[in-house]
Amino acid sequence: MSEDRVKEIEQSAEEIVESFVEAAEGLPIKRETYYSHEVYNIMRPDGEPSSGGERSEFRERFIEIMPGSDEDGNLRVEVARWAR
């Protein structure tokens, strides 16, 4: 690139920056406040415990749709197959 072309680009860049500065002078100043919330383990309040019948019914429905179970009726899953 020629020396004249470089100077021309620098001059037009300066003109662009100056026009942005002039345009920004009329903008209102906005004050903002930022808050940091470092609250961990937010838990919902517990309600009344469910009845034994409700829990038993849930367990039966869960066992019906679970992919696999052992002889005791416990859920059987594969662990970290992708990590081998």
N, CA, C and O atoms as a Maestro MAE file, in Angstrom:
{
 s_m_m2io_version
 :::
 2.0.0
}

f_m_ct {
 s_m_title
 :::
 protein
 m_atom[336] {
  # First column is atom index #
  i_m_mmod_type
  r_m_x_coord
  r_m_y_coord
  r_m_z_coord
  i_m_residue_number
  s_m_chain_name
  s_m_pdb_residue_name
  s_m_pdb_atom_name
  i_m_atomic_number
  :::
  1 25 0.838 -1.165 0.000 1 A "MET " " N  " 7
  2 3 0.000 0.000 0.000 1 A "MET " " CA " 6
  3 2 0.890 1.237 0.000 1 A "MET " " C  " 6
  4 15 1.908 1.300 0.689 1 A "MET " " O  " 8
  5 25 0.481 2.194 -0.779 2 A "SER " " N  " 7
  6 3 1.309 3.403 -0.899 2 A "SER " " CA " 6
  7 2 1.144 4.292 0.334 2 A "SER " " C  " 6
  8 15 0.166 4.199 1.077 2 A "SER " " O  " 8
  9 25 2.122 5.139 0.514 3 A "GLU " " N  " 7
  10 3 2.139 6.069 1.640 3 A "GLU " " CA " 6
  11 2 0.931 7.003 1.604 3 A "GLU " " C  " 6
  12 15 0.354 7.315 2.646 3 A "GLU " " O  " 8
  13 25 0.552 7.444 0.418 4 A "ASP " " N  " 7
  14 3 -0.594 8.354 0.269 4 A "ASP " " CA " 6
  15 2 -1.896 7.653 0.666 4 A "ASP " " C  " 6
  16 15 -2.770 8.244 1.300 4 A "ASP " " O  " 8
  17 25 -2.003 6.387 0.279 5 A "ARG " " N  " 7
  18 3 -3.227 5.617 0.582 5 A "ARG " " CA " 6
  19 2 -3.364 5.401 2.094 5 A "ARG " " C  " 6
  20 15 -4.463 5.478 2.643 5 A "ARG " " O  " 8
  21 25 -2.239 5.130 2.756 6 A "VAL " " N  " 7
  22 3 -2.252 4.930 4.209 6 A "VAL " " CA " 6
  23 2 -2.687 6.215 4.915 6 A "VAL " " C  " 6
  24 15 -3.501 6.175 5.838 6 A "VAL " " O  " 8
  25 25 -2.145 7.353 4.479 7 A "LYS " " N  " 7
  26 3 -2.521 8.632 5.087 7 A "LYS " " CA " 6
  27 2 -4.000 8.943 4.855 7 A "LYS " " C  " 6
  28 15 -4.679 9.480 5.731 7 A "LYS " " O  " 8
  29 25 -4.481 8.602 3.677 8 A "GLU " " N  " 7
  30 3 -5.894 8.833 3.357 8 A "GLU " " CA " 6
  31 2 -6.790 7.995 4.282 8 A "GLU " " C  " 6
  32 15 -7.803 8.484 4.781 8 A "GLU " " O  " 8
  33 25 -6.413 6.741 4.503 9 A "ILE " " N  " 7
  34 3 -7.197 5.859 5.382 9 A "ILE " " CA " 6
  35 2 -7.156 6.383 6.820 9 A "ILE " " C  " 6
  36 15 -8.186 6.406 7.494 9 A "ILE " " O  " 8
  37 25 -5.993 6.798 7.292 10 A "GLU " " N  " 7
  38 3 -5.867 7.345 8.641 10 A "GLU " " CA " 6
  39 2 -6.723 8.589 8.810 10 A "GLU " " C  " 6
  40 15 -7.363 8.770 9.846 10 A "GLU " " O  " 8
  41 25 -6.737 9.446 7.798 11 A "GLN " " N  " 7
  42 3 -7.516 10.676 7.870 11 A "GLN " " CA " 6
  43 2 -9.010 10.364 7.901 11 A "GLN " " C  " 6
  44 15 -9.751 10.964 8.681 11 A "GLN " " O  " 8
  45 25 -9.455 9.439 7.068 12 A "SER " " N  " 7
  46 3 -10.883 9.117 7.068 12 A "SER " " CA " 6
  47 2 -11.284 8.420 8.375 12 A "SER " " C  " 6
  48 15 -12.402 8.611 8.851 12 A "SER " " O  " 8
  49 25 -10.377 7.609 8.965 13 A "ALA " " N  " 7
  50 3 -10.659 6.982 10.251 13 A "ALA " " CA " 6
  51 2 -10.806 8.039 11.341 13 A "ALA " " C  " 6
  52 15 -11.696 7.938 12.186 13 A "ALA " " O  " 8
  53 25 -9.946 9.045 11.328 14 A "GLU " " N  " 7
  54 3 -10.033 10.130 12.308 14 A "GLU " " CA " 6
  55 2 -11.333 10.898 12.147 14 A "GLU " " C  " 6
  56 15 -11.953 11.280 13.140 14 A "GLU " " O  " 8
  57 25 -11.757 11.129 10.906 15 A "GLU " " N  " 7
  58 3 -13.011 11.834 10.660 15 A "GLU " " CA " 6
  59 2 -14.195 11.033 11.192 15 A "GLU " " C  " 6
  60 15 -15.129 11.598 11.762 15 A "GLU " " O  " 8
  61 25 -14.150 9.726 11.005 16 A "ILE " " N  " 7
  62 3 -15.238 8.866 11.510 16 A "ILE " " CA " 6
  63 2 -15.299 8.924 13.028 16 A "ILE " " C  " 6
  64 15 -16.378 9.063 13.605 16 A "ILE " " O  " 8
  65 25 -14.149 8.818 13.672 17 A "VAL " " N  " 7
  66 3 -14.116 8.870 15.141 17 A "VAL " " CA " 6
  67 2 -14.628 10.220 15.622 17 A "VAL " " C  " 6
  68 15 -15.413 10.278 16.568 17 A "VAL " " O  " 8
  69 25 -14.199 11.304 14.987 18 A "GLU " " N  " 7
  70 3 -14.657 12.634 15.390 18 A "GLU " " CA " 6
  71 2 -16.164 12.779 15.222 18 A "GLU " " C  " 6
  72 15 -16.824 13.391 16.062 18 A "GLU " " O  " 8
  73 25 -16.719 12.217 14.138 19 A "SER " " N  " 7
  74 3 -18.170 12.327 13.939 19 A "SER " " CA " 6
  75 2 -18.926 11.530 15.007 19 A "SER " " C  " 6
  76 15 -20.003 11.942 15.438 19 A "SER " " O  " 8
  77 25 -18.369 10.390 15.436 20 A "PHE " " N  " 7
  78 3 -19.001 9.633 16.519 20 A "PHE " " CA " 6
  79 2 -18.955 10.410 17.834 20 A "PHE " " C  " 6
  80 15 -19.923 10.410 18.594 20 A "PHE " " O  " 8
  81 25 -17.838 11.065 18.095 21 A "VAL " " N  " 7
  82 3 -17.708 11.851 19.322 21 A "VAL " " CA " 6
  83 2 -18.721 12.983 19.320 21 A "VAL " " C  " 6
  84 15 -19.364 13.235 20.339 21 A "VAL " " O  " 8
  85 25 -18.874 13.667 18.195 22 A "GLU " " N  " 7
  86 3 -19.838 14.758 18.100 22 A "GLU " " CA " 6
  87 2 -21.267 14.254 18.280 22 A "GLU " " C  " 6
  88 15 -22.075 14.896 18.951 22 A "GLU " " O  " 8
  89 25 -21.576 13.116 17.685 23 A "ALA " " N  " 7
  90 3 -22.927 12.560 17.807 23 A "ALA " " CA " 6
  91 2 -23.213 12.111 19.239 23 A "ALA " " C  " 6
  92 15 -24.348 12.222 19.703 23 A "ALA " " O  " 8
  93 25 -22.203 11.608 19.943 24 A "ALA " " N  " 7
  94 3 -22.396 11.100 21.298 24 A "ALA " " CA " 6
  95 2 -22.494 12.215 22.336 24 A "ALA " " C  " 6
  96 15 -22.964 11.976 23.448 24 A "ALA " " O  " 8
  97 25 -22.067 13.404 22.001 25 A "GLU " " N  " 7
  98 3 -22.123 14.501 22.967 25 A "GLU " " CA " 6
  99 2 -23.545 14.820 23.382 25 A "GLU " " C  " 6
  100 15 -23.762 15.217 24.527 25 A "GLU " " O  " 8
  101 25 -24.504 14.666 22.518 26 A "GLY " " N  " 7
  102 3 -25.893 15.003 22.820 26 A "GLY " " CA " 6
  103 2 -26.654 13.891 23.524 26 A "GLY " " C  " 6
  104 15 -27.806 14.093 23.908 26 A "GLY " " O  " 8
  105 25 -26.056 12.742 23.704 27 A "LEU " " N  " 7
  106 3 -26.756 11.622 24.348 27 A "LEU " " CA " 6
  107 2 -26.852 11.838 25.852 27 A "LEU " " C  " 6
  108 15 -25.920 12.357 26.466 27 A "LEU " " O  " 8
  109 25 -27.985 11.440 26.453 28 A "PRO " " N  " 7
  110 3 -28.114 11.598 27.905 28 A "PRO " " CA " 6
  111 2 -27.220 10.577 28.630 28 A "PRO " " C  " 6
  112 15 -26.938 9.491 28.123 28 A "PRO " " O  " 8
  113 25 -26.792 10.969 29.827 29 A "ILE " " N  " 7
  114 3 -25.972 10.072 30.635 29 A "ILE " " CA " 6
  115 2 -26.915 9.197 31.453 29 A "ILE " " C  " 6
  116 15 -27.829 9.700 32.106 29 A "ILE " " O  " 8
  117 25 -26.694 7.914 31.415 30 A "LYS " " N  " 7
  118 3 -27.556 6.978 32.131 30 A "LYS " " CA " 6
  119 2 -26.746 6.320 33.237 30 A "LYS " " C  " 6
  120 15 -25.679 5.757 32.992 30 A "LYS " " O  " 8
  121 25 -27.257 6.397 34.433 31 A "ARG " " N  " 7
  122 3 -26.607 5.755 35.576 31 A "ARG " " CA " 6
  123 2 -27.245 4.389 35.781 31 A "ARG " " C  " 6
  124 15 -28.470 4.265 35.774 31 A "ARG " " O  " 8
  125 25 -26.425 3.368 35.961 32 A "GLU " " N  " 7
  126 3 -26.929 2.021 36.166 32 A "GLU " " CA " 6
  127 2 -26.330 1.434 37.426 32 A "GLU " " C  " 6
  128 15 -25.203 1.750 37.805 32 A "GLU " " O  " 8
  129 25 -27.093 0.587 38.057 33 A "THR " " N  " 7
  130 3 -26.630 -0.096 39.254 33 A "THR " " CA " 6
  131 2 -26.697 -1.588 39.012 33 A "THR " " C  " 6
  132 15 -27.696 -2.099 38.505 33 A "THR " " O  " 8
  133 25 -25.642 -2.279 39.373 34 A "TYR " " N  " 7
  134 3 -25.586 -3.727 39.214 34 A "TYR " " CA " 6
  135 2 -25.477 -4.359 40.594 34 A "TYR " " C  " 6
  136 15 -24.743 -3.879 41.457 34 A "TYR " " O  " 8
  137 25 -26.211 -5.430 40.784 35 A "TYR " " N  " 7
  138 3 -26.187 -6.129 42.056 35 A "TYR " " CA " 6
  139 2 -25.666 -7.546 41.843 35 A "TYR " " C  " 6
  140 15 -25.955 -8.181 40.829 35 A "TYR " " O  " 8
  141 25 -24.912 -8.019 42.788 36 A "SER " " N  " 7
  142 3 -24.404 -9.380 42.736 36 A "SER " " CA " 6
  143 2 -25.144 -10.199 43.787 36 A "SER " " C  " 6
  144 15 -25.130 -9.870 44.973 36 A "SER " " O  " 8
  145 25 -25.787 -11.263 43.338 37 A "HIS " " N  " 7
  146 3 -26.493 -12.149 44.262 37 A "HIS " " CA " 6
  147 2 -25.748 -13.465 44.323 37 A "HIS " " C  " 6
  148 15 -25.701 -14.207 43.342 37 A "HIS " " O  " 8
  149 25 -25.179 -13.748 45.454 38 A "GLU " " N  " 7
  150 3 -24.486 -15.011 45.625 38 A "GLU " " CA " 6
  151 2 -25.253 -15.846 46.637 38 A "GLU " " C  " 6
  152 15 -24.803 -16.053 47.764 38 A "GLU " " O  " 8
  153 25 -26.410 -16.318 46.216 39 A "VAL " " N  " 7
  154 3 -27.244 -17.134 47.071 39 A "VAL " " CA " 6
  155 2 -27.245 -18.533 46.469 39 A "VAL " " C  " 6
  156 15 -27.629 -18.727 45.316 39 A "VAL " " O  " 8
  157 25 -26.815 -19.490 47.254 40 A "TYR " " N  " 7
  158 3 -26.736 -20.859 46.768 40 A "TYR " " CA " 6
  159 2 -27.716 -21.738 47.548 40 A "TYR " " C  " 6
  160 15 -28.125 -21.408 48.661 40 A "TYR " " O  " 8
  161 25 -28.069 -22.838 46.945 41 A "ASN " " N  " 7
  162 3 -28.930 -23.828 47.581 41 A "ASN " " CA " 6
  163 2 -30.261 -23.237 48.037 41 A "ASN " " C  " 6
  164 15 -30.684 -23.433 49.176 41 A "ASN " " O  " 8
  165 25 -30.897 -22.526 47.151 42 A "ILE " " N  " 7
  166 3 -32.212 -21.986 47.459 42 A "ILE " " CA " 6
  167 2 -33.198 -23.145 47.397 42 A "ILE " " C  " 6
  168 15 -33.303 -23.821 46.374 42 A "ILE " " O  " 8
  169 25 -33.905 -23.368 48.466 43 A "MET " " N  " 7
  170 3 -34.825 -24.502 48.518 43 A "MET " " CA " 6
  171 2 -36.228 -24.009 48.778 43 A "MET " " C  " 6
  172 15 -36.444 -23.010 49.464 43 A "MET " " O  " 8
  173 25 -37.162 -24.723 48.219 44 A "ARG " " N  " 7
  174 3 -38.547 -24.379 48.466 44 A "ARG " " CA " 6
  175 2 -38.942 -24.934 49.828 44 A "ARG " " C  " 6
  176 15 -38.370 -25.927 50.277 44 A "ARG " " O  " 8
  177 25 -39.893 -24.322 50.480 45 A "PRO " " N  " 7
  178 3 -40.333 -24.867 51.764 45 A "PRO " " CA " 6
  179 2 -41.082 -26.176 51.526 45 A "PRO " " C  " 6
  180 15 -41.858 -26.289 50.576 45 A "PRO " " O  " 8
  181 25 -40.853 -27.145 52.371 46 A "ASP " " N  " 7
  182 3 -41.538 -28.429 52.242 46 A "ASP " " CA " 6
  183 2 -42.955 -28.318 52.747 46 A "ASP " " C  " 6
  184 15 -43.248 -27.597 53.701 46 A "ASP " " O  " 8
  185 25 -43.825 -29.050 52.084 47 A "GLY " " N  " 7
  186 3 -45.206 -29.116 52.527 47 A "GLY " " CA " 6
  187 2 -45.388 -30.335 53.404 47 A "GLY " " C  " 6
  188 15 -44.427 -30.875 53.951 47 A "GLY " " O  " 8
  189 25 -46.601 -30.749 53.528 48 A "GLU " " N  " 7
  190 3 -46.908 -31.942 54.307 48 A "GLU " " CA " 6
  191 2 -46.380 -33.167 53.579 48 A "GLU " " C  " 6
  192 15 -46.451 -33.220 52.351 48 A "GLU " " O  " 8
  193 25 -45.850 -34.159 54.301 49 A "PRO " " N  " 7
  194 3 -45.382 -35.393 53.646 49 A "PRO " " CA " 6
  195 2 -46.542 -36.120 52.975 49 A "PRO " " C  " 6
  196 15 -47.681 -36.064 53.439 49 A "PRO " " O  " 8
  197 25 -46.235 -36.800 51.880 50 A "SER " " N  " 7
  198 3 -47.280 -37.546 51.184 50 A "SER " " CA " 6
  199 2 -47.631 -38.789 51.984 50 A "SER " " C  " 6
  200 15 -46.853 -39.258 52.814 50 A "SER " " O  " 8
  201 25 -48.795 -39.298 51.719 51 A "SER " " N  " 7
  202 3 -49.248 -40.477 52.463 51 A "SER " " CA " 6
  203 2 -48.499 -41.721 51.973 51 A "SER " " C  " 6
  204 15 -47.929 -41.723 50.882 51 A "SER " " O  " 8
  205 25 -48.509 -42.758 52.778 52 A "GLY " " N  " 7
  206 3 -47.848 -44.008 52.413 52 A "GLY " " CA " 6
  207 2 -48.454 -44.628 51.167 52 A "GLY " " C  " 6
  208 15 -47.740 -45.199 50.343 52 A "GLY " " O  " 8
  209 25 -49.753 -44.520 51.028 53 A "GLY " " N  " 7
  210 3 -50.431 -45.059 49.845 53 A "GLY " " CA " 6
  211 2 -50.003 -44.335 48.574 53 A "GLY " " C  " 6
  212 15 -49.804 -44.953 47.528 53 A "GLY " " O  " 8
  213 25 -49.866 -43.022 48.682 54 A "GLU " " N  " 7
  214 3 -49.431 -42.223 47.538 54 A "GLU " " CA " 6
  215 2 -48.018 -42.611 47.114 54 A "GLU " " C  " 6
  216 15 -47.747 -42.769 45.923 54 A "GLU " " O  " 8
  217 25 -47.113 -42.766 48.089 55 A "ARG " " N  " 7
  218 3 -45.742 -43.161 47.786 55 A "ARG " " CA " 6
  219 2 -45.692 -44.565 47.197 55 A "ARG " " C  " 6
  220 15 -44.914 -44.826 46.279 55 A "ARG " " O  " 8
  221 25 -46.509 -45.462 47.715 56 A "SER " " N  " 7
  222 3 -46.558 -46.838 47.213 56 A "SER " " CA " 6
  223 2 -47.049 -46.861 45.773 56 A "SER " " C  " 6
  224 15 -46.504 -47.582 44.938 56 A "SER " " O  " 8
  225 25 -48.079 -46.073 45.484 57 A "GLU " " N  " 7
  226 3 -48.619 -45.990 44.120 57 A "GLU " " CA " 6
  227 2 -47.593 -45.414 43.161 57 A "GLU " " C  " 6
  228 15 -47.453 -45.893 42.036 57 A "GLU " " O  " 8
  229 25 -46.872 -44.383 43.601 58 A "PHE " " N  " 7
  230 3 -45.835 -43.786 42.771 58 A "PHE " " CA " 6
  231 2 -44.745 -44.811 42.461 58 A "PHE " " C  " 6
  232 15 -44.302 -44.924 41.318 58 A "PHE " " O  " 8
  233 25 -44.313 -45.560 43.484 59 A "ARG " " N  " 7
  234 3 -43.263 -46.564 43.288 59 A "ARG " " CA " 6
  235 2 -43.701 -47.618 42.280 59 A "ARG " " C  " 6
  236 15 -42.911 -48.026 41.429 59 A "ARG " " O  " 8
  237 25 -44.945 -48.061 42.367 60 A "GLU " " N  " 7
  238 3 -45.448 -49.075 41.420 60 A "GLU " " CA " 6
  239 2 -45.446 -48.542 39.995 60 A "GLU " " C  " 6
  240 15 -45.021 -49.236 39.072 60 A "GLU " " O  " 8
  241 25 -45.920 -47.315 39.812 61 A "ARG " " N  " 7
  242 3 -45.926 -46.720 38.463 61 A "ARG " " CA " 6
  243 2 -44.517 -46.508 37.951 61 A "ARG " " C  " 6
  244 15 -44.247 -46.714 36.768 61 A "ARG " " O  " 8
  245 25 -43.609 -46.096 38.840 62 A "PHE " " N  " 7
  246 3 -42.223 -45.873 38.446 62 A "PHE " " CA " 6
  247 2 -41.587 -47.186 38.000 62 A "PHE " " C  " 6
  248 15 -40.905 -47.225 36.976 62 A "PHE " " O  " 8
  249 25 -41.800 -48.246 38.748 63 A "ILE " " N  " 7
  250 3 -41.223 -49.553 38.412 63 A "ILE " " CA " 6
  251 2 -41.756 -50.059 37.077 63 A "ILE " " C  " 6
  252 15 -41.024 -50.710 36.332 63 A "ILE " " O  " 8
  253 25 -43.010 -49.773 36.762 64 A "GLU " " N  " 7
  254 3 -43.601 -50.202 35.483 64 A "GLU " " CA " 6
  255 2 -42.877 -49.583 34.288 64 A "GLU " " C  " 6
  256 15 -42.720 -50.234 33.255 64 A "GLU " " O  " 8
  257 25 -42.435 -48.329 34.420 65 A "ILE " " N  " 7
  258 3 -41.852 -47.651 33.260 65 A "ILE " " CA " 6
  259 2 -40.335 -47.599 33.284 65 A "ILE " " C  " 6
  260 15 -39.729 -47.158 32.308 65 A "ILE " " O  " 8
  261 25 -39.698 -48.036 34.370 66 A "MET " " N  " 7
  262 3 -38.238 -47.943 34.412 66 A "MET " " CA " 6
  263 2 -37.613 -48.984 33.493 66 A "MET " " C  " 6
  264 15 -38.183 -50.055 33.286 66 A "MET " " O  " 8
  265 25 -36.430 -48.670 32.935 67 A "PRO " " N  " 7
  266 3 -35.831 -49.525 31.921 67 A "PRO " " CA " 6
  267 2 -35.395 -50.892 32.431 67 A "PRO " " C  " 6
  268 15 -35.462 -51.859 31.671 67 A "PRO " " O  " 8
  269 25 -34.958 -51.022 33.658 68 A "GLY " " N  " 7
  270 3 -34.527 -52.308 34.165 68 A "GLY " " CA " 6
  271 2 -34.497 -52.317 35.672 68 A "GLY " " C  " 6
  272 15 -34.269 -51.285 36.304 68 A "GLY " " O  " 8
  273 25 -34.728 -53.494 36.258 69 A "SER " " N  " 7
  274 3 -34.696 -53.593 37.712 69 A "SER " " CA " 6
  275 2 -34.038 -54.905 38.106 69 A "SER " " C  " 6
  276 15 -33.982 -55.845 37.314 69 A "SER " " O  " 8
  277 25 -33.538 -54.962 39.343 70 A "ASP " " N  " 7
  278 3 -32.948 -56.198 39.838 70 A "ASP " " CA " 6
  279 2 -34.011 -57.027 40.546 70 A "ASP " " C  " 6
  280 15 -35.192 -56.682 40.520 70 A "ASP " " O  " 8
  281 25 -33.585 -58.133 41.186 71 A "GLU " " N  " 7
  282 3 -34.539 -59.027 41.834 71 A "GLU " " CA " 6
  283 2 -35.301 -58.376 42.977 71 A "GLU " " C  " 6
  284 15 -36.424 -58.775 43.285 71 A "GLU " " O  " 8
  285 25 -34.689 -57.365 43.615 72 A "ASP " " N  " 7
  286 3 -35.342 -56.691 44.737 72 A "ASP " " CA " 6
  287 2 -36.251 -55.548 44.289 72 A "ASP " " C  " 6
  288 15 -36.882 -54.902 45.126 72 A "ASP " " O  " 8
  289 25 -36.327 -55.289 42.981 73 A "GLY " " N  " 7
  290 3 -37.169 -54.215 42.474 73 A "GLY " " CA " 6
  291 2 -36.471 -52.869 42.431 73 A "GLY " " C  " 6
  292 15 -37.122 -51.844 42.230 73 A "GLY " " O  " 8
  293 25 -35.151 -52.855 42.618 74 A "ASN " " N  " 7
  294 3 -34.396 -51.607 42.553 74 A "ASN " " CA " 6
  295 2 -34.051 -51.267 41.112 74 A "ASN " " C  " 6
  296 15 -33.879 -52.154 40.276 74 A "ASN " " O  " 8
  297 25 -33.954 -49.993 40.833 75 A "LEU " " N  " 7
  298 3 -33.637 -49.503 39.494 75 A "LEU " " CA " 6
  299 2 -32.222 -49.922 39.111 75 A "LEU " " C  " 6
  300 15 -31.284 -49.727 39.885 75 A "LEU " " O  " 8
  301 25 -32.066 -50.495 37.925 76 A "ARG " " N  " 7
  302 3 -30.754 -50.894 37.427 76 A "ARG " " CA " 6
  303 2 -30.388 -49.951 36.280 76 A "ARG " " C  " 6
  304 15 -31.161 -49.775 35.337 76 A "ARG " " O  " 8
  305 25 -29.203 -49.348 36.372 77 A "VAL " " N  " 7
  306 3 -28.764 -48.414 35.346 77 A "VAL " " CA " 6
  307 2 -27.315 -48.686 34.995 77 A "VAL " " C  " 6
  308 15 -26.576 -49.294 35.769 77 A "VAL " " O  " 8
  309 25 -26.913 -48.222 33.800 78 A "GLU " " N  " 7
  310 3 -25.500 -48.289 33.405 78 A "GLU " " CA " 6
  311 2 -24.841 -47.021 33.896 78 A "GLU " " C  " 6
  312 15 -25.404 -45.932 33.790 78 A "GLU " " O  " 8
  313 25 -23.644 -47.169 34.432 79 A "VAL " " N  " 7
  314 3 -22.928 -46.017 34.953 79 A "VAL " " CA " 6
  315 2 -21.680 -45.776 34.133 79 A "VAL " " C  " 6
  316 15 -20.845 -46.670 34.000 79 A "VAL " " O  " 8
  317 25 -21.541 -44.598 33.588 80 A "ALA " " N  " 7
  318 3 -20.335 -44.135 32.892 80 A "ALA " " CA " 6
  319 2 -19.913 -45.056 31.755 80 A "ALA " " C  " 6
  320 15 -18.722 -45.322 31.593 80 A "ALA " " O  " 8
  321 25 -20.852 -45.540 30.977 81 A "ARG " " N  " 7
  322 3 -20.513 -46.358 29.823 81 A "ARG " " CA " 6
  323 2 -19.651 -45.580 28.833 81 A "ARG " " C  " 6
  324 15 -18.763 -46.150 28.198 81 A "ARG " " O  " 8
  325 25 -19.908 -44.293 28.700 82 A "TRP " " N  " 7
  326 3 -19.178 -43.437 27.774 82 A "TRP " " CA " 6
  327 2 -17.745 -43.185 28.232 82 A "TRP " " C  " 6
  328 15 -16.914 -42.747 27.436 82 A "TRP " " O  " 8
  329 25 -17.439 -43.456 29.512 83 A "ALA " " N  " 7
  330 3 -16.108 -43.143 30.028 83 A "ALA " " CA " 6
  331 2 -15.095 -44.277 29.820 83 A "ALA " " C  " 6
  332 15 -13.907 -44.105 30.095 83 A "ALA " " O  " 8
  333 25 -15.554 -45.410 29.346 84 A "ARG " " N  " 7
  334 3 -14.638 -46.542 29.159 84 A "ARG " " CA " 6
  335 2 -13.661 -46.298 28.063 84 A "ARG " " C  " 6
  336 15 -12.822 -47.155 27.781 84 A "ARG " " O  " 8
  :::
 }
 m_bond[335] {
  # First column is bond index #
  i_m_from
  i_m_to
  i_m_order
  :::
  1 1 2 1
  2 2 3 1
  3 3 4 2
  4 3 5 1
  5 5 6 1
  6 6 7 1
  7 7 8 2
  8 7 9 1
  9 9 10 1
  10 10 11 1
  11 11 12 2
  12 11 13 1
  13 13 14 1
  14 14 15 1
  15 15 16 2
  16 15 17 1
  17 17 18 1
  18 18 19 1
  19 19 20 2
  20 19 21 1
  21 21 22 1
  22 22 23 1
  23 23 24 2
  24 23 25 1
  25 25 26 1
  26 26 27 1
  27 27 28 2
  28 27 29 1
  29 29 30 1
  30 30 31 1
  31 31 32 2
  32 31 33 1
  33 33 34 1
  34 34 35 1
  35 35 36 2
  36 35 37 1
  37 37 38 1
  38 38 39 1
  39 39 40 2
  40 39 41 1
  41 41 42 1
  42 42 43 1
  43 43 44 2
  44 43 45 1
  45 45 46 1
  46 46 47 1
  47 47 48 2
  48 47 49 1
  49 49 50 1
  50 50 51 1
  51 51 52 2
  52 51 53 1
  53 53 54 1
  54 54 55 1
  55 55 56 2
  56 55 57 1
  57 57 58 1
  58 58 59 1
  59 59 60 2
  60 59 61 1
  61 61 62 1
  62 62 63 1
  63 63 64 2
  64 63 65 1
  65 65 66 1
  66 66 67 1
  67 67 68 2
  68 67 69 1
  69 69 70 1
  70 70 71 1
  71 71 72 2
  72 71 73 1
  73 73 74 1
  74 74 75 1
  75 75 76 2
  76 75 77 1
  77 77 78 1
  78 78 79 1
  79 79 80 2
  80 79 81 1
  81 81 82 1
  82 82 83 1
  83 83 84 2
  84 83 85 1
  85 85 86 1
  86 86 87 1
  87 87 88 2
  88 87 89 1
  89 89 90 1
  90 90 91 1
  91 91 92 2
  92 91 93 1
  93 93 94 1
  94 94 95 1
  95 95 96 2
  96 95 97 1
  97 97 98 1
  98 98 99 1
  99 99 100 2
  100 99 101 1
  101 101 102 1
  102 102 103 1
  103 103 104 2
  104 103 105 1
  105 105 106 1
  106 106 107 1
  107 107 108 2
  108 107 109 1
  109 109 110 1
  110 110 111 1
  111 111 112 2
  112 111 113 1
  113 113 114 1
  114 114 115 1
  115 115 116 2
  116 115 117 1
  117 117 118 1
  118 118 119 1
  119 119 120 2
  120 119 121 1
  121 121 122 1
  122 122 123 1
  123 123 124 2
  124 123 125 1
  125 125 126 1
  126 126 127 1
  127 127 128 2
  128 127 129 1
  129 129 130 1
  130 130 131 1
  131 131 132 2
  132 131 133 1
  133 133 134 1
  134 134 135 1
  135 135 136 2
  136 135 137 1
  137 137 138 1
  138 138 139 1
  139 139 140 2
  140 139 141 1
  141 141 142 1
  142 142 143 1
  143 143 144 2
  144 143 145 1
  145 145 146 1
  146 146 147 1
  147 147 148 2
  148 147 149 1
  149 149 150 1
  150 150 151 1
  151 151 152 2
  152 151 153 1
  153 153 154 1
  154 154 155 1
  155 155 156 2
  156 155 157 1
  157 157 158 1
  158 158 159 1
  159 159 160 2
  160 159 161 1
  161 161 162 1
  162 162 163 1
  163 163 164 2
  164 163 165 1
  165 165 166 1
  166 166 167 1
  167 167 168 2
  168 167 169 1
  169 169 170 1
  170 170 171 1
  171 171 172 2
  172 171 173 1
  173 173 174 1
  174 174 175 1
  175 175 176 2
  176 175 177 1
  177 177 178 1
  178 178 179 1
  179 179 180 2
  180 179 181 1
  181 181 182 1
  182 182 183 1
  183 183 184 2
  184 183 185 1
  185 185 186 1
  186 186 187 1
  187 187 188 2
  188 187 189 1
  189 189 190 1
  190 190 191 1
  191 191 192 2
  192 191 193 1
  193 193 194 1
  194 194 195 1
  195 195 196 2
  196 195 197 1
  197 197 198 1
  198 198 199 1
  199 199 200 2
  200 199 201 1
  201 201 202 1
  202 202 203 1
  203 203 204 2
  204 203 205 1
  205 205 206 1
  206 206 207 1
  207 207 208 2
  208 207 209 1
  209 209 210 1
  210 210 211 1
  211 211 212 2
  212 211 213 1
  213 213 214 1
  214 214 215 1
  215 215 216 2
  216 215 217 1
  217 217 218 1
  218 218 219 1
  219 219 220 2
  220 219 221 1
  221 221 222 1
  222 222 223 1
  223 223 224 2
  224 223 225 1
  225 225 226 1
  226 226 227 1
  227 227 228 2
  228 227 229 1
  229 229 230 1
  230 230 231 1
  231 231 232 2
  232 231 233 1
  233 233 234 1
  234 234 235 1
  235 235 236 2
  236 235 237 1
  237 237 238 1
  238 238 239 1
  239 239 240 2
  240 239 241 1
  241 241 242 1
  242 242 243 1
  243 243 244 2
  244 243 245 1
  245 245 246 1
  246 246 247 1
  247 247 248 2
  248 247 249 1
  249 249 250 1
  250 250 251 1
  251 251 252 2
  252 251 253 1
  253 253 254 1
  254 254 255 1
  255 255 256 2
  256 255 257 1
  257 257 258 1
  258 258 259 1
  259 259 260 2
  260 259 261 1
  261 261 262 1
  262 262 263 1
  263 263 264 2
  264 263 265 1
  265 265 266 1
  266 266 267 1
  267 267 268 2
  268 267 269 1
  269 269 270 1
  270 270 271 1
  271 271 272 2
  272 271 273 1
  273 273 274 1
  274 274 275 1
  275 275 276 2
  276 275 277 1
  277 277 278 1
  278 278 279 1
  279 279 280 2
  280 279 281 1
  281 281 282 1
  282 282 283 1
  283 283 284 2
  284 283 285 1
  285 285 286 1
  286 286 287 1
  287 287 288 2
  288 287 289 1
  289 289 290 1
  290 290 291 1
  291 291 292 2
  292 291 293 1
  293 293 294 1
  294 294 295 1
  295 295 296 2
  296 295 297 1
  297 297 298 1
  298 298 299 1
  299 299 300 2
  300 299 301 1
  301 301 302 1
  302 302 303 1
  303 303 304 2
  304 303 305 1
  305 305 306 1
  306 306 307 1
  307 307 308 2
  308 307 309 1
  309 309 310 1
  310 310 311 1
  311 311 312 2
  312 311 313 1
  313 313 314 1
  314 314 315 1
  315 315 316 2
  316 315 317 1
  317 317 318 1
  318 318 319 1
  319 319 320 2
  320 319 321 1
  321 321 322 1
  322 322 323 1
  323 323 324 2
  324 323 325 1
  325 325 326 1
  326 326 327 1
  327 327 328 2
  328 327 329 1
  329 329 330 1
  330 330 331 1
  331 331 332 2
  332 331 333 1
  333 333 334 1
  334 334 335 1
  335 335 336 2
  :::
 }
}
